Amino acid sequence: MKRLIFASALFLASSGLIMAYSGNHSFLNANTSTSNGHTYTSDYVATGAFPYNGSGNYDGSKVNLVGTYSLYSTDGTAYDPPIQYCVKTTGSINRRGTGKLTQKIYSDLSCSILRDTDSLTVKKYTEDVSGNFTLVTDAYGVTYTTTGNHSYGQ
């Protein structure tokens, strides 16, 4: 489960400038497919700093997000209610859209019971002016490709 969370929760980062798109970041309708044949649907709704603003603008800031990751389906099997975790994500990504992240995944939504800590390699992140993003990550030899929509509000 932790590999899925790392790859599909859209935990992205950047290299550090002082200014940051700080506020509410929602990564919605995220559809993930993996190189080993799995599919997932999820959302990640978080607060904190992220280097993109949901309109394709990049400011080079570091990622520092805390929020709720919701898993809605795995391989076509729906979860009602969705499976949810609190996830804290920190790291960096360069202008080319590559980088590394550290994630802390909590069993509860108040971020008090640590379940796992791990790292993720970001192979590519792109975002257009409408907030449509593509994220390609690698974790434990499996490649995850995620598409969805990123919105930002201060």
N, C-alpha and C positions, 0 to 999 in steps of 0.2 A: 504494500500500500504506500510506503514512503516514497518509492520511486515514482509512482503516479503523481503524488502530491508535488514532488519536486519539479516534475516536468510539466504538468498541466495547470498548475495554479498560477502560472504566469508570473513567476517571481523573477523579476528582471532587475538590472542594476546599471550603474554608470560610473565614470571616472569623476573625480571630485572638484567641482567649482563651488563657490560659496552660495550662489543663487540656486534655488531648487523649485521645482513644481511641487510645492508642499500643500497638502490638503487631502481631499477624498479622491481615491482612485478606484474605479470599478472596471474589472476585466470580465465582461459578460458574454454569455453564449459561446463559451470556449469549447471548441471541438478538437479533441486530440486523437491522433492516430499514431501507432507505434510501429517500429520496424519489425517487431515480433507479432504483429497481427491483432493488437487490441485497440479498442476505441473507448473514449470517455467524454462525458459532457459535464462541464463544471462552470462555476463562477468564483471569482476572488474579489471581495469587497474590502478595501483596506484604507487606512489613513497613514500619512507620512509623506516622505519625499520620494520622487520618482523622476527620472531624467526626461520623460516625454509627457506632453500635456494633453494627449487625446486628439491632437490635431497635426501630429507629425513633427512638432517642434522639439528640438533636443537642446538641453542646456548643460550637459556634462556632469550633472550632480550625481552623488552616490544614492543608491537605493537604501531606504530605511522605512519599510512598510510593516504594519501590524494590522491583521484583519481576519476575516472569516472566509475560509475556503469551503465551498459547498460542492459536493459530488452528487450529480443527478442521475448518472447512468454509467454502467460499465458493460461493454460489449452488447449493448441493446437492452440490458436489464435495468429497469428504472428503480430508483430508491425513493420511497415516499413514506416518511419525510426524507430529504437528502441527508447524506452523511456529512457532518460538519466538524471542522477543526479550527482552532486558532493557530495562525501561522505568522511568525516574525521572519522577515527576509532582509538581509543586508548583503551588500556586495558592490561590484562595479562592472560597468560595461563601457566599451569605448565607442567612438562615433561610428565605427564599422559594424556595431551591433554584436560584438563578441565580448565575453567576460566570464566571471565566476561569481557565484552566490553562495552564501551560507544561510541555512534555514533551520529554524527551531520550530518544531511541530508539537503542539500541545493537545492533550486528550480532551480538554475542556475548552469552552469558548471564552473563559476569562484569562486564559494564558497562565495558569498557575500549576498545571501538572504536565511537566515536560515528558513527551513521548519519544522524541528522536531529534538528533542534530545531524545534519549532513551537508554535503556540498553538491553543486550542480554546475556543469559547464554550459554556458550559453554559446551556441554556435552561430545563431543569427536572430536578431530582432529587427523588424521593420514595422513602421506605422505610417498610414497615409493621413491626409488632411481630414478624413471623416472618422479617424480613430480605429479603423480596421487594422488589425495587427496580425503578423505571423511571427511565431516564436519556434525556433528549432533548438532543442537541447539534447544533451547526451548524459545519461546516467547509467552507470554499470553496464556499459556496452550496448545499451538500447537507445535508439534515436526516437525522440518524441517531436512531432510536428503539431503545433497548436495554432488555430485561427480563432478570432473573435473580435470583440469591440472593446476599446479602452475609452472611458470617459473620465474627465477630471473636473473637480469643482473645489474652489478654495474654501 
